[in-house]
């Protein structure tokens, strides 16, 4: 085996690929050849590191030096300085947000320090297209342990002991789910992986599939053995082309090594896997709709019971778990259920991956132990709010979840405490909002999403979410009336109580949670016709503060509709009848002379 | 089959094991409205109008897909159930043309009946966008007005029950969801054979039988069940009488088989054709002329022989 003195890891996740990591990888390889270093230093394309904000990311081992926002022009310097002379290229290091201190090592960065990576254990460390790298990090050892030394019931018992709960949203006990599927009689059973991640701003499943596809395959094989399935499907959305490509490679490599297919590892256990690409419907993340879609029907949910464990795909008992859940599975059998259960809170064990987005300094993926506070996630890992604005709320659980305001930031994050606050764990999307975010507008945005994605089967969801959206649009447009709040609350309650599937029953959550914590913002829109955050343009008026205006004319030049007039060096004026409230003038003004409100 | 005992609206009842809450309630005379449920055909649990309150359950479960269990305590018209049903009806009414006085279905429309029963008034609390689909008047048999469709899906289920049909299905998403043919064409350009199963099952005025248009309100018609003799399937269908005169033929039920095909329906309508003739016509020199059955069927010589033998 060829040995190298250094490895250069280039992130090949979707985030870094879009910011140009492929070109960097090529430039690095060329530059190494030029310097005759290609026998000493190896360039490795890895999965996502999670810190997408700072991409493209390049990490040089053995030191673990973390270079961020690397461009192809930086490549000769990295090679010449770091790999030839052994000097770190300081200007490319990560700068801590507040202290501006340069942090050389990967592990020292605050974003990573509080993380505990279990599901993401290999993401960013291995080449996902090379099964040997996964095996080199104890990959498929858990499967061999299970196949050679455990009965299916022992596997299920260990899963129950671990306390793992579904990471896709519902939070149902994985062990119980497996037990139900195992108890269902029948020679034919299916194992299904739900990779139809669709919440706006959520990308943890994509990162796992792109960065460590084998952990999902291994988890699925263990589950298949436990319930007695011999065939499986990975339902992955077509919008994840890289994930699909890597999954295909992973399946082919695993089949070649006998880790998938007939008589796995020489045992009597056989299981084949297929990839089914979704066609872009959000509702197909709901398990009964997902199965309908695999069967070739329109992806529409069906009532439960019967649950998939009893009557699932093609009418056969099936087990569906999400990507992140499966990625956790091998670790439980590798290190023991007790070790897994030692992390987390009493009822929520292990770690959870969150996708941090919104008005945050460090956006990206972070995996944290259950029970950590939201404050730690947002302010320690996330680095706080950009531009030193004031934190307002965090939307957790995507379009099915709710917002959590400042006063509840110290609540430990677990399934039950979030539900008690009117939000939910969901798949783990965190959208952070600051004082410039309007909560009514935010609720409108999420409802617009669920309304469009409703499958149209049940009346409360199809017609109800549309009407809730219309009311919110009316309020944002400055035409709200006092009864609107009651209508939203009563209609929301009926939808929650009567809708057919998880999409419908949770669709009113963003509205109900904002009404719970930010009722005053709704009232300001309705009674005072004001948007306190200055977002809802219908209620804004742009004005020039004459004392501050120097008459430079910059605003008048940038105004696309010619609404600003005035003599040179004299205070200007805005004709509000012409103004389209685009905000270009505010951006251009150097003297804070333009205000909206 | 064993029986289970449960409570419906405070009344202890005993019902067969394995049946649904809806069947249990209806069998004991309790009213539960339904749109999407059709006995022996489909129970998609989609319309949610049949929700009931069951003690210990989180939400309001739809009775058509909930199986009875011993000791269940069911309320079929509690305040929460009433409010949910009224809200669902208000949502439907808010997106409905409300042209009941000219609608063919008036008087036998479930939406009309339930809206009245649950005290829905118009305008509802939810006025906003309404569907503006073009009506499908492309063929002589079925009139389709999707603006009246409540998307219960029964037409889809009944069409699918005929293995070589499957003409329609749900299309599009959210508020724009509608029932469509393949590629969303008019019926005339689809594989529809106008068996009218969908028309027979539609609970509202979205699908109507053009041959029955203007021939009488539901309450003005008397129906008589007849077995069709056009083929060996022997479908049951209804002959509709108004003031003692046959005005049309409608399918009896769309639950199983082919309730009444186009041939049977149209053929039966010859009964009232003033030009009908008792004798067959034969094409002689480009003109149809009346002739005897023997000649038309080409059995003249045989009849002659039989008659000769009789002697």
Interface residues (C-beta under 8 A of the other chain):
Chain A: X281 X298 X300 X302 X303 X305 X451 X452 X453 X454 X455 X456 X457 X458 X459 X460 X462 X463 X464 X465 X466 X467 X470 X483 X487 X490 X491 X494 X496 X497 X498 X499 X500 X505
Chain B: X44 X45 X46 X47 X48 X49 X51 X59 X60 X62 X65 X67 X80 X83 X84 X87 X88 X91 X92 X94 X95 X125 X126 X128 X129 X150 X151 X153 X169 X170 X172 X173 X174 X175 X176 X177
